[in-house]
Amino acid sequence: MEPEDNRLSTTALARKLKIPAQQLFATLRDYGWIQRAGDAWVLTPKGEFEGGSFQHSRRFGRYIVWPERLEQHPLLAAIESNQRIT
């Protein structure tokens, strides 16, 4: 069994990929990993399958985190290189 990955918020993952957070949120929404529920983002089953989970902090409330290894995912690698995955 592999050790637990470091978890990154969507915003922190965007920073690591050197793309705007809004672009990453929009891409994850467009590919069905997350969706809006009122004024919050929630995981879809696809997002959970890809390793997303929720974390809670007193300061920020409930938010989505992703395994750090996700930066190697083909979808995110394509965003980083400005390609489109079909």
N, C-alpha and C positions, 0 to 999 in steps of 0.2 A: 504494500500500500504506500502511495506517495505521500510525502509530508504536505500538510495544508499549505496552499498558496497564500501569499500575501493578498489581501483584498484591497481594491481601489474603488473609490467612488467613481461615478461616470465622469465627473469633472476632472478628477485626478488622472483617470485613464486618458482623457482627451489631452491633458497637459503632457503626459508621457508620449503620446502619439504626435504631439506638436500640431494639433488641429483645434479649431474653436469648439468649446463645449457644446454650443448650440448645434453645430454640424453633427457631432457624434450623437446627441440626443435625437436629432431628426433622422439620421441614418438608422439608428436602432429602432426607432418607431416605424420607419418605412419598411424595414425588413422583419417587422413583427416580433421584436424582442421585448419591447416595452410599449405601453400605451398610456394615454392620459386618463385619469379618473378624477374629475373635478380639477383641482389645482395641483395635483400630485402625479408623479410618474409611478406606474406599477408594472411589475414583471408579468409577462405572458408565459404560458407553458414553454414556448420556444426560448425565451430569455432564461428561464430556470434550467432548461436542458443545456444551455450554453454556459451555465455556471453562475448565473446571477442569483443573488440572495438579498435579503434586507438586513440592514444594520440600524441600530437606534442610538442616537446620542441626545444628551440633554440640550445641547446647543442647536442642533439641526433637525431633530426629530427623526422620523423614519426615512431612510434613503436606500437606494440600490447600490450594492457593491458588486464588483466583478473580480474574478481571479486575475492576478497580475499576468499570468501566462496567456490571457486572452489577447494580448497585443500581437501574438503570433497568428491569430485566427485569420483566414484568408479575407474575410469581409473587412476587418480592421486594417490589414496590410494593404488592401486595395484603396481604402480611404486615404491612408497615409501617402500612397503613391498616386492619388487622384485618378484611379481607375474605377470603372463601374462593374459590379458583379451582377450577372444576370441569372 
